[in-house]
């Protein structure tokens, strides 16, 4: 997957570089005021490129394994939960915390990246469960 997006040296450019080339061509067309440009303005082009950059960077991090799958994230959350006894049982408290954190991430209250910044993610997971998940 990573190779598809980033390419392989001396063989092919990859989707990332191909799409960035498209944006560069569109920029040149807009700059020259050519009619066949896919964007109406520099602002529209710039906004589209920003959205593309965020999306492609997320996909590349996912492909490299820097951002875990949802299943891996859940396993890590359970494994490091304060009440988990390594008995393969997800009790009500663990289930509630998983639901609450997932809902908070979905609602934008907690950034999923907070679990995977430049600190030990297991300590961060414990901290988020302990400090930020409070019952309604």
SVG drawing of the C-alpha trace seen along z (x, -y; Angstrom):
<svg xmlns="http://www.w3.org/2000/svg" viewBox="-25 -35 41 50">
<polyline fill="none" stroke="black" stroke-width="0.4" points="0.0,0.0 2.8,-2.4 4.5,-1.7 1.3,-2.5 1.1,-5.9 4.8,-6.8 6.0,-4.9 9.1,-2.8 12.5,-4.4 13.3,-4.2 10.0,-2.3 7.0,-4.6 6.1,-7.9 3.2,-6.8 -0.2,-8.3 1.0,-11.1 3.4,-12.6 1.0,-12.0 -1.7,-14.0 0.7,-16.7 1.7,-17.0 -1.9,-17.5 -2.2,-20.3 1.0,-22.0 -0.4,-21.8 -3.7,-23.4 -1.7,-26.1 0.2,-26.9 -3.0,-27.0 -4.7,-29.4 -1.5,-31.6 -1.6,-31.8 -5.4,-32.4 -6.1,-29.3 -9.7,-28.3 -9.3,-24.5 -8.2,-24.8 -10.2,-22.6 -10.4,-25.3 -12.2,-28.7 -9.7,-30.5 -6.4,-30.2 -8.3,-30.1 -10.3,-27.1 -7.1,-25.4 -5.3,-26.1 -8.2,-24.8 -8.5,-21.7 -4.7,-21.1 -4.9,-21.5 -7.7,-18.9 -5.8,-16.6 -2.6,-17.0 -4.4,-16.1 -6.1,-13.1 -3.0,-11.7 -0.8,-12.2 -3.4,-10.3 -3.5,-7.5 0.3,-7.2 0.6,-7.1 -2.0,-4.4 -0.1,-2.5 3.2,-2.8 1.5,-1.6 2.1,-4.9 -1.6,-5.2 -3.1,-1.9 -6.2,-0.3 -9.3,-0.7 -9.0,2.9 -5.4,2.5 -6.4,-0.7 -9.2,1.0 -6.9,3.9 -4.3,1.4 -7.0,-0.5 -8.3,2.7 -4.8,4.1 -3.8,0.9 -7.2,0.3 -6.8,-0.1 -9.4,2.7 -8.4,5.2 -7.2,8.5 -5.8,10.1 -8.6,12.7 -10.2,11.8 -13.2,10.4 -14.4,6.9 -16.4,5.8 -19.0,2.9 -16.4,0.3 -14.1,1.1 -16.9,1.3 -18.2,-2.1 -14.8,-3.7 -14.3,-2.3 -17.8,-3.7 -17.2,-7.0 -13.7,-7.6 -14.9,-6.5 -17.9,-8.9 -15.7,-11.7 -13.2,-11.2 -16.1,-11.1 -17.6,-14.3 -14.2,-16.0 -13.9,-16.3 -10.7,-14.2 -8.2,-14.1 -7.2,-10.5 -3.7,-11.8 -3.4,-12.5 -2.9,-8.7 0.0,-8.5 2.1,-11.6 5.8,-11.6 5.2,-10.0 4.7,-6.5 1.2,-5.7 0.4,-3.3 0.9,-5.9 -1.1,-8.3 -3.9,-5.8 -4.0,-5.3 -4.0,-9.1 -6.9,-9.7 -9.0,-6.9 -8.2,-8.1 -8.5,-11.9 -10.9,-12.6 -13.5,-9.9 -16.1,-10.9 -19.7,-9.6 -22.5,-11.9"/>
</svg>
